[in-house]
Amino acid sequence: MTSRRPVRIANCSGFYGDRVDAAWEVLEGGDVDVLTGDYLAELTMLILWKARQKDPSTGYAKTFLTQMERVMGTCLDRGIRVVSNAGGLNPQGLTDRLQELAGTLGLSPRIAWIEGDDLTDRLPELTAAGHPLTHLDTGQALADSEAKAVTANAYLGAWGIVDALAADADIVVCPRVTDASLVVGPAAWWHGWDRTDYDALAGAVAAGHVIECGPQATGGNYSRLPKVLDRRRPGFPIAEIADDGRVVITKQEGSGGQVSPGTVTAQLLYEIQSPAYANPDVVAHFDTIELEQEGPDRVAISGATGSPPSDELKVAINQLGGYRNTMTLVLTGLDIEQKADWAKAQLFDVLGGEDGFDEVDVRLLRFDRPDAETNEQATAHLRVTVKSSDKAKVGRRFANATMELAVGGYAGFHTTTPPTDASAFGVYWPALVPADVVTHRVVLPDGTARVVPHGPIGPAAAPAAEPAVVAFPGATERLPLGRVCSARSGDKGGNANVGVWADDERGFEWLHGYLTVDRFKALVPEAADLEIRRWALPRLHALNFVVVGLLGSGVAATARPDPQAKGLGEYLRSRYVDVPVTLVRAQEEH
């Protein structure tokens, strides 16, 4: 078969709530063949479930409809296919709304939708059949949990998207497919790849992972701020994927931000675990990837290798964890710790003690400084979070109790908010199921349904050997780690992920020998008692750390002030370490 030119795939959404105008901006910024949008995260599924409790016809990302209202006609006129996971918990419902919208616009798109990911109603059947749905981090079986599961969605792969596009669908509405599948599907369809073209598929997985979070690949959230020369709002990314899986990452013409090996590395490391990045269709080995600046705002991703997927699919389960409430008390000036102790004692005396709650989290957050120049600089926060299965216990009863300290507590008492009511929170439960218990189906534009078979499976590839530790004798200089390293962090369920990388091979050699698990724990004391997993990716000059359990039961349940660990990498970069003077001088020259 004659190879086609690279397919240009653009992303117009990195999460549910991203810029609504992005779809139009992307299309105005250059020619693309496929427009994708990623709207789903673990927390988003819970948000969509709550929406569906109020209106059963919803359960999808409504902002996608707003975007399509503006660009559907343009996409049809220019032959641009649209692939999105905005279907969420109700892909058929979103398909129906898109058809209604098209009718009002006088358009006739061919729309396909995918289903089979939703296992919620099948959980009793699956556990009875001997599938324990064991929590991937705690080892607990789902049957041993008392919490009610409200969503359970298997991560589907790309081949349903391939079938839909092959049936000439203009728009493909997906539920919980993997984020990368939104790109792998169009690339496999465009180039006519086979299911065993693992290296090409791995390259597409890398491309999908890079562009899935939108401007995070084009300078957004980039830790080396002095290196971002264009500080206008970053543009959305575009992946050009060749028939052999080689990728070039670029962005909308004329947009802000930048595309560099650093910005691409940041997104490659974002929220992954081991370098063997498992997807339903291929395991992409990120430690084989190499990056090269090919031109202004053009970075080539090459060398990706893939191996067969396993015979299991990941399932994201959200449970109802109960109710929670948080009140934040402001402490000012002198005797901060004594004031905090007194306030805590008084508050729980009013509430009858801590034992009446399922969980209590009290954190003293110190922002104050001696002899502060402003009132604000003399303040600290006492953040009190309580959880219970009984909404009344953590509702107004708790919040109002804090106000009883107002004239009988510490001097300067006030709070950051008025009393608030309780809110429901969810618990994230990651698990695996055999792929053959999941029926992946695509409903084609003509209304016919087709079962999408799972691809060939194979044994896990052996992990790459750890690089040798290189000695760095000589003088050192004490300075923040971030002066010589970049970082990007985020959440993966209850775990935190931190990717750290150097600019070159020499910097990586030092980083690899210096930033051990023990030193990571010393620099991040809240992780000292937790399991930490470390992997090396030498070709990216990077290390990846996973801090198991730092976020408790996930973003919706944790009481941590930074619930998604977005600032953890920046905190790590701020810690002072002893850096070889030779590296410091090399950085200054660079």
C-alpha positions, 0 to 999 in steps of 0.5 A, spaced: 500 500 500 502 506 498 504 510 504 500 517 505 502 523 508 502 524 515 496 525 518 495 532 522 491 531 528 489 537 533 486 537 540 481 542 542 480 540 549 484 538 555 479 537 560 471 538 561 471 546 562 477 548 558 476 554 553 470 553 549 473 557 543 479 553 542 475 548 537 474 554 532 481 557 534 485 551 532 481 550 525 483 558 524 490 556 526 492 551 520 489 545 516 488 539 520 485 532 518 482 530 525 479 534 531 480 531 537 477 533 544 479 530 551 474 531 556 474 525 561 478 524 568 477 520 573 473 525 577 469 527 571 466 521 571 463 522 578 461 529 576 457 527 570 454 521 574 452 527 579 449 531 573 445 524 570 442 524 577 438 530 576 437 529 569 438 522 566 438 525 559 445 528 560 451 525 563 456 527 557 460 534 556 455 539 554 461 544 552 462 539 546 455 541 543 457 549 544 463 547 540 460 543 535 455 549 534 460 553 531 465 549 528 460 543 525 459 546 518 466 548 517 469 541 519 464 538 514 466 543 509 473 542 509 472 534 510 475 534 518 473 528 522 471 529 529 473 524 535 471 526 542 470 522 548 465 527 550 460 522 550 462 520 557 457 516 561 452 517 555 455 517 548 448 515 545 445 521 548 450 526 546 449 523 539 442 524 539 443 531 541 448 532 536 443 530 531 438 535 533 443 540 533 445 539 526 438 539 524 437 546 527 444 548 523 441 545 516 447 540 516 447 532 515 453 529 519 454 522 519 455 520 526 458 514 530 458 512 537 461 507 541 459 503 547 461 497 552 465 501 557 460 501 562 460 496 567 457 499 573 450 494 573 455 488 571 459 489 578 455 484 582 456 479 576 463 480 575 465 479 582 460 473 582 464 470 576 471 470 580 473 477 578 475 481 584 476 487 581 482 488 586 484 495 588 491 496 584 494 500 590 491 497 596 490 490 594 483 490 597 477 486 593 471 490 591 467 486 595 470 488 601 469 495 600 462 498 604 462 504 599 457 504 593 460 504 586 456 509 582 460 508 576 465 503 573 468 504 566 473 500 562 478 503 558 477 501 551 482 502 545 482 505 538 479 500 534 472 502 534 474 509 532 478 506 526 471 502 524 467 508 525 472 512 521 472 507 515 465 507 515 465 514 513 463 517 520 464 525 520 464 525 528 465 519 533 462 520 540 466 516 545 465 514 552 471 512 556 476 510 551 483 511 553 486 518 552 491 516 547 486 512 543 483 519 540 489 519 536 491 512 535 484 511 532 485 516 527 492 515 525 491 507 524 485 509 520 489 514 516 495 509 515 491 503 514 495 500 520 494 493 522 493 491 529 500 488 530 504 494 527 506 495 534 511 500 533 507 505 529 501 504 534 506 506 540 508 512 536 501 514 536 500 513 543 506 518 545 503 523 540 496 522 543 499 522 550 502 529 548 496 533 546 491 530 550 492 536 555 492 541 550 496 547 551 500 543 557 504 541 551 505 548 548 508 551 554 502 551 559 504 549 566 511 549 564 516 549 570 522 553 566 519 559 566 525 563 563 525 559 557 518 560 555 519 566 550 512 567 548 508 568 554 501 569 550 496 564 552 499 558 549 496 555 543 493 548 542 497 542 540 497 539 533 500 532 532 503 530 525 503 522 525 507 519 519 505 512 517 511 509 521 509 512 527 514 518 527 511 524 530 512 531 529 508 536 535 507 543 533 501 548 534 496 553 531 500 558 527 501 565 530 499 562 537 502 563 543 507 559 547 512 554 544 513 547 542 520 545 545 523 538 547 522 541 554 515 542 553 514 535 550 518 532 555 513 535 560 507 532 557 510 525 556 512 524 563 505 527 566 501 522 570 504 516 567 507 510 572 512 506 569 516 507 562 512 501 559 505 505 558 500 500 557 494 501 553 489 496 550 492 496 543 499 496 545 504 497 550 508 504 548 515 504 551 516 511 553 524 509 555 525 508 547 523 515 545 527 520 542 526 528 541 529 533 537 527 540 535 526 540 528 524 547 527 521 553 530 515 550 534 516 543 531 519 537 535 520 530 532 518 524 537 522 518 534 524 511 536 518 509 539 517 501 540 511 497 542 509 491 544 503 487 545 498 489 550 496 484 556 489 480 556 486 485 561 483 492 561 483 497 566 477 499 570 476 506 573 470 505 579 468 511 583 464 510 589 460 514 594 465 516 600 460 520 604 460 527 605 465 532 607 466 539 609 472 544 610 472 550 614 479 555 614 480 559 620 485 565 619 490 566 625 494 572 625 501 575 628 504 572 634 503 565 638 500 562 631 501 554 634 498 556 641 492 559 637 491 553 633 492 548 638 486 552 642 482 553 636 482 546 635 481 544 642 475 549 643 472 547 636 472 539 638 469 541 645 463 544 641 462 538 637 463 533 642 470 530 640 473 527 634 470 520 635 463 522 632 466 523 625 469 518 620 475 522 618 478 528 621 484 532 618 487 538 621 492 542 617 496 548 620 498 552 613 504 557 615 504 563 611 506 568 616 513 571 617 516 575 623 515 583 623 511 582 617 510 588 612 503 587 611 497 584 615 496 579 610 503 576 610 502 575 618 497 570 617 496 563 617 491 558 616 488 552 620 484 548 615 479 543 618 476 538 614 471 533 617 468 527 613 462 522 615 457 518 612 452 522 616 451 529 612 448 532 618 454 531 622 458 535 617 454 540 614 451 546 618 452 543 625 460 543 623 460 549 620 456 553 625 460 550 630 467 554 628 463 560 628 462 559 636 469 561 637 468 568 634 468 572 640 470 566 645 477 564 642 483 566 640 485 574 638 483 576 631 479 570 629 476 570 622 474 565 617 476 565 609 468 563 608 462 564 611 459 557 614 458 552 608 454 546 607 456 539 606 458 536 599 458 529 597 465 526 595 467 520 591 472 515 592 476 512 586 478 505 585 482 503 580 482 495 578 483 490 572 478 486 568 479 480 563 479 484 556 474 478 554 468 480 559 468 487 556 464 488 549 466 493 545 461 496 540 461 501 535 454 503 532 455 506 525 452 512 522 447 507 518 445 505 525 448 498 524 452 495 530 459 492 530 462 488 536 470 490 536 474 484 537 480 485 542 487 485 539 492 480 540 495 479 546 502 478 549 507 477 555 510 483 558 516 486 555 522 486 560 524 492 563 530 496 561 536 496 565 537 501 570 543 506 567 550 506 571 551 511 577 556 516 575 560 519 580 561 527 580 567 529 584 569 536 586 566 542 589 558 543 589 554 549 590 547 549 594 541 552 590 534 550 588 534 543 584 529 547 579 535 551 577 538 545 574 532 541 573 525 541 570 519 538 573 511 536 572 507 533 577 499 530 577 495 525 580 493 518 578 487 516 582 490 516 589 497 516 587 502 522 585 506 522 579 512 527 579 517 527 572 523 530 573 528 531 567 535 535 566 537 539 559 542 534 557 545 527 558 550 530 563 545 533 567 541 526 567 547 522 569 548 527 576 540 527 577 540 519 576 545 518 581 543 524 586 535 524 586 534 517 589 528 514 593 531 516 599 533 523 597 526 524 594 523 522 601 528 527 605 526 533 600 518 531 600 517 530 608 510 528 607 512 522 602 517 519 607 512 514 610 509 512 603 511 507 598 515 511 592 516 507 585 522 510 581 523 509 573 529 512 569 528 514 562 535 516 560 533 518 552 529 523 555 534 525 561 528 524 566 526 520 572 519 518 574 516 518 581 510 515 583 508 517 590 503 511 592 497 514 596 499 521 597 492 523 595 489 518 599 482 515 596 483 520 590 482 527 588 475 527 590 476 525 597 483 527 599 483 533 604 490 535 601 490 542 599 493 541 593 488 535 591 491 533 584 498 534 586 499 539 581 504 543 585 508 537 588 513 538 582 514 545 583 515 544 591 520 539 589 524 544 585 524 549 590 528 545 595 535 546 596 540 541 594 548 540 593 549 541 585 556 540 582 559 547 580 560 544 573 553 543 572 551 550 575 556 553 570 554 549 564 547 551 565 549 558 566 553 558 559 546 554 556 
